Structure formats: C-alpha cells, structure tokens
Amino acid sequence: LQSVGESLINNDASRLSRYFSDRVELTIVNKTENLSQAQAQYVMDNFFAKFPYKTFHILHRGNANGVLYALAEYRSESGTFDVNIFIKISSAQVTEMRFTRK
C-alpha cells in the first residue's frame, strides 16, 4: 500500500502499473473500465497530466476477505478526489482503484 501511495505522490504511472494485477478495474470520475496493466498505465498517465499531485493522504485502511483496502484523498490544483484502493493480499496486487471527484 505504501508503494502505491508513493507512486501516486510521484505521479509515476509506470511504477504504479507494476502493482496492478493482470486486469485492473479502474474508475476515473464516473467511467469504470476493466483494463490491462498497459492500458491502466496509459489512463493513469493522462490522469496525472490533468491532475498533478498536490497532496495525498490515506484516511483509513483495513482488510477483509483476503483484500487490503484503503480510503484516501488525492488533491491537485485542478480537483480533489476520494481514492479507494483494493489489493489482493495473496498476490499483493491492486485489483481495483477508484478516483471519485469531490
């Protein structure tokens, strides 16, 4: 989870994509897609270009049913987002990320 957060802080889509499972469900605002790692990296590159990092804070974390999850807040000059991150514990890979605009 820490490495995922660091990738978000550094706006590093390439590093972030290394933590994605082979297929990752990615929601940006109201658009949800099931993407390959390469596709998700492209989407995150575009997200970071539009919304460069200003602050990122993990507000809550926990685990249930073999999944580590976190609720965070990502702020940029252009907007603030609630971020939900879901990591399958057995593989230590991100299976889903959601960015919901506040």
C-alpha positions in Angstrom: 0.0 0.0 0.0 2.9 2.3 0.8 4.4 1.8 -2.6 1.1 2.5 -4.3 0.8 5.7 -2.4 4.3 6.8 -3.2 3.6 6.1 -6.9 0.5 8.4 -6.7 2.6 11.1 -4.9 5.2 11.0 -7.6 2.7 10.9 -10.4 4.5 7.8 -11.6 2.1 5.7 -13.7 4.8 3.3 -14.8 5.7 2.4 -11.2 2.1 2.3 -10.2 1.2 -0.1 -13.0 3.8 -2.6 -11.7 1.5 -3.1 -8.7 -1.6 -3.8 -10.8 -2.9 -7.3 -11.4 -3.1 -8.5 -15.0 -6.5 -6.9 -15.2 -7.4 -4.0 -13.0 -10.8 -2.3 -12.6 -10.1 1.4 -12.8 -12.7 4.1 -12.1 -11.8 7.7 -13.0 -14.7 10.1 -12.0 -17.7 8.2 -13.4 -16.0 6.0 -16.0 -15.2 2.4 -15.0 -13.1 0.1 -17.1 -11.5 -3.3 -16.8 -8.0 -2.7 -18.2 -4.7 -4.5 -18.8 -1.7 -3.1 -16.9 -0.5 -1.2 -20.0 -4.0 0.3 -20.6 -4.3 1.3 -17.0 -0.8 2.9 -17.1 -1.9 5.0 -20.1 -5.1 6.1 -18.3 -3.1 7.0 -15.1 -0.6 8.9 -17.2 -3.5 11.0 -18.6 -5.0 11.4 -15.1 -1.6 12.7 -13.7 -1.2 15.1 -16.6 -4.6 16.6 -15.9 -4.4 16.4 -12.1 -0.8 16.7 -10.9 -0.2 15.8 -7.3 -0.6 18.4 -4.6 -1.3 16.2 -1.5 -2.2 12.6 -0.9 -3.4 11.2 2.5 -4.6 7.7 3.5 -7.6 8.3 5.7 -8.5 4.7 6.5 -7.1 1.2 5.9 -8.2 -2.3 6.7 -8.6 -5.8 5.3 -11.4 -8.2 4.8 -11.9 -11.4 2.8 -8.3 -11.5 1.6 -8.3 -7.9 0.4 -6.4 -5.0 1.8 -8.2 -1.7 1.2 -7.6 2.0 1.8 -9.6 5.1 1.5 -7.5 8.1 0.7 -7.7 11.7 -0.6 -5.8 12.9 -3.6 -5.6 16.7 -4.2 -4.3 18.5 -7.2 -4.6 22.2 -8.3 -7.4 21.1 -10.6 -9.5 19.0 -8.2 -9.8 16.8 -5.1 -10.6 13.0 -5.3 -11.7 10.3 -2.9 -9.5 7.3 -3.8 -10.4 3.7 -3.0 -7.6 1.2 -3.4 -8.1 -2.6 -3.2 -5.1 -5.0 -3.1 -5.5 -8.8 -3.1 -3.3 -9.9 -0.2 -2.3 -13.3 -1.7 -0.8 -11.7 -4.8 0.0 -8.2 -3.3 -1.5 -6.7 -6.5 -4.0 -3.9 -7.0 -7.2 -5.3 -8.4 -9.3 -2.1 -8.3 -8.8 1.7 -7.9 -11.4 4.4 -7.8 -11.0 8.1 -8.1 -14.2 9.9 -7.3 -14.3 13.7 -7.6 -15.4 15.6 -4.6 
